[in-house]
């Protein structure tokens, strides 16, 4: 549950940073627009946060786990963690922020926390 909370916090901070710095999503074969950041976030997310329907699933799963053990919630978190890990990997700005020469005092910690939280979700929810 702690990993999920950290990952959700990183998503929230990532969303604010992306909006303020106008970081739209940019994955292979598909790129958002800084002029339509909020609209694009609804469907594809931003450079540093997932779309709201994925965050809602994560909140739902966390709520179920707070009530007690729940195999379905663990399954959802495992697949979300796997998908978000791949998402961070495919996002151009995320890759830039973890390379030497691309480090940023605000964006790099957000990417590391979000990406690390996603990977931890994928690994720790395995059977």
C-alpha positions as CSV (number, residue, x, y, z in Angstrom):
1,X,0.0,0.0,0.0
2,X,2.9,2.3,0.7
3,X,4.3,1.8,-2.8
4,X,0.9,2.6,-4.3
5,X,0.6,5.8,-2.2
6,X,4.1,6.9,-3.3
7,X,3.3,6.2,-6.9
8,X,0.0,8.1,-6.7
9,X,1.8,11.1,-5.1
10,X,4.4,11.1,-7.8
11,X,1.6,11.0,-10.4
12,X,0.0,14.0,-8.8
13,X,3.2,16.0,-8.5
14,X,4.1,14.9,-12.1
15,X,0.8,16.2,-13.3
16,X,1.3,19.7,-11.7
17,X,4.9,19.9,-13.0
18,X,3.8,18.9,-16.5
19,X,1.1,21.5,-16.6
20,X,3.3,24.3,-15.3
21,X,6.2,23.4,-17.6
22,X,3.9,22.5,-20.5
23,X,5.3,19.0,-20.9
24,X,2.9,17.1,-23.2
25,X,3.1,13.4,-23.8
26,X,5.6,12.3,-26.5
27,X,5.9,8.6,-27.2
28,X,6.9,6.8,-30.3
29,X,4.5,7.4,-33.2
30,X,2.3,9.8,-31.1
31,X,2.9,13.3,-29.7
32,X,0.6,15.6,-27.8
33,X,0.5,19.4,-28.0
34,X,1.5,22.0,-25.4
35,X,-1.6,23.9,-26.6
36,X,-3.9,21.1,-25.7
37,X,-2.3,19.7,-22.6
38,X,-5.4,19.2,-20.5
39,X,-7.4,17.6,-23.3
40,X,-4.5,15.3,-24.1
41,X,-4.1,14.4,-20.5
42,X,-7.6,13.1,-20.4
43,X,-6.8,10.4,-23.0
44,X,-3.0,9.9,-23.0
45,X,-1.6,11.6,-19.9
46,X,1.2,14.1,-19.7
47,X,4.9,13.6,-19.9
48,X,5.0,12.8,-16.2
49,X,1.5,11.6,-15.3
50,X,-0.9,8.9,-16.5
51,X,-4.4,9.7,-17.7
52,X,-7.2,10.0,-15.1
53,X,-8.8,6.6,-15.9
54,X,-5.6,4.8,-14.9
55,X,-5.2,6.9,-11.8
56,X,-8.9,6.1,-10.9
57,X,-8.1,2.3,-11.2
58,X,-5.1,2.7,-8.9
59,X,-7.1,4.6,-6.3
60,X,-9.9,2.0,-6.5
61,X,-7.3,-0.8,-6.0
62,X,-5.7,1.0,-3.1
63,X,-9.1,1.5,-1.5
64,X,-9.9,-2.2,-1.8
65,X,-6.6,-3.1,-0.2
66,X,-7.1,-0.7,2.7
67,X,-10.2,-2.8,3.6
68,X,-8.2,-6.0,3.6
69,X,-6.5,-8.5,1.3
70,X,-7.9,-8.5,-2.2
71,X,-6.6,-10.6,-5.1
72,X,-8.4,-8.6,-7.7
73,X,-6.9,-5.3,-6.5
74,X,-3.4,-6.9,-6.4
75,X,-3.9,-8.1,-10.0
76,X,-5.0,-4.6,-11.1
77,X,-1.9,-3.0,-9.4
78,X,0.4,-5.5,-11.0
79,X,-0.9,-4.7,-14.5
80,X,-0.9,-1.0,-13.8
81,X,2.6,-1.1,-12.5
82,X,3.7,-3.1,-15.6
83,X,1.9,-0.7,-18.0
84,X,3.2,2.5,-16.2
85,X,6.7,1.2,-16.3
86,X,6.5,0.7,-20.0
87,X,4.9,4.1,-20.3
88,X,7.7,5.9,-18.5
89,X,10.2,4.0,-20.7
90,X,8.5,5.1,-23.9
91,X,8.0,8.7,-22.8
92,X,10.8,10.9,-24.4
93,X,10.9,13.5,-21.6
94,X,11.2,10.8,-18.9
95,X,14.2,9.2,-20.7
96,X,15.9,12.6,-21.1
97,X,15.5,13.4,-17.4
98,X,17.4,10.3,-16.2
99,X,20.3,10.7,-18.6
100,X,23.5,12.6,-17.8
101,X,23.1,16.1,-19.1
102,X,19.3,15.9,-18.9
103,X,19.0,16.1,-15.1
104,X,16.6,18.7,-13.8
105,X,16.2,19.5,-10.1
106,X,12.4,19.4,-10.3
107,X,11.6,17.0,-13.1
108,X,14.2,14.2,-12.5
109,X,13.0,13.4,-8.9
110,X,9.4,13.3,-10.2
111,X,10.3,10.8,-13.0
112,X,12.5,8.7,-10.7
113,X,9.7,8.5,-8.0
114,X,7.0,7.7,-10.6
115,X,9.0,5.2,-12.6
116,X,10.4,3.6,-9.5
117,X,7.0,3.3,-7.9
118,X,5.6,1.8,-11.1
119,X,8.4,-0.8,-11.3
120,X,8.0,-1.6,-7.6
121,X,4.2,-2.1,-8.1
122,X,4.9,-4.5,-11.0
123,X,7.5,-6.5,-9.0
124,X,6.0,-6.4,-5.5
125,X,2.5,-7.5,-6.6
126,X,3.9,-10.7,-8.3
127,X,2.9,-14.0,-6.7
